[in-house]
Amino acid sequence: HKFLHPEPLSQVWIAIVVLLIAIVLETFSLLGCIREIGNIRGERPFMEWFKETRQSELVVVLGEDIAALLGLGLALIFISLAALTGDPMYDALGSVCIGVVLIVVSVFLTLRVRSLLVGRSADPMIQEAIARIIADDDHIEKVFNIITMQLGPDTLLAAKIKLKSGIDIDTAIADINRLERHLKAEIPKLKWCFIEPDVED
């Protein structure tokens, strides 16, 4: 509509002030998200965390904040150009560019988050922690396999182990229950834990 029927802009300064305030507020939101990611990723490089993370909510918030800042920045640039040149077509072009940015970001987030919704192995750091805790247990003789699955923000664990010989059934049950409690205490995101004792894989 703006391309076909361009209209002269009025009170542009109000729009510019509003956009500047929105950019400042959105910047604070993005910085808060980045700080939260920094606390979680630890020493890992940002791109490594982004590729491996299973926290879809942080990925979505990060994408939304970046898209919002890009959109606000483009709006400020194009409305300023329209005000400086007196050509309202710049305002129309800005609207198109913002629409393209939002579409690209939404498609990217959909593809990135989809794998977390359908089930994927847990974050490598969680897998390493699980393997370490099980391997350090004195009552376990051998670990046959460990399988993890990401279910939204939570993690499911299934493991097959061989307990040390000479342990009666009651002791074995107590040892497994203790190990499951230990795993959940050390790894808060581990919501479901199934440890199966066996003598062979």
Secondary structure by P-SEA (a helix, b strand, c coil): ccccbbbbbcaaaaaaaaaaaaaaaaaaaaaaaaaaaaaacccccaaaaaacccaaaaaaaaaaaaaaaaaaaaaaaaaaaaaaaccaaaaaaaaaaaaaaaaaaaaaaaaaaccccccccccaaaaaaaaaaaaaccccccccbbbbbbcccbbbbbbbbbccccccaaaaaaaaaaaaaaaaaacccccbbbbbbbccc
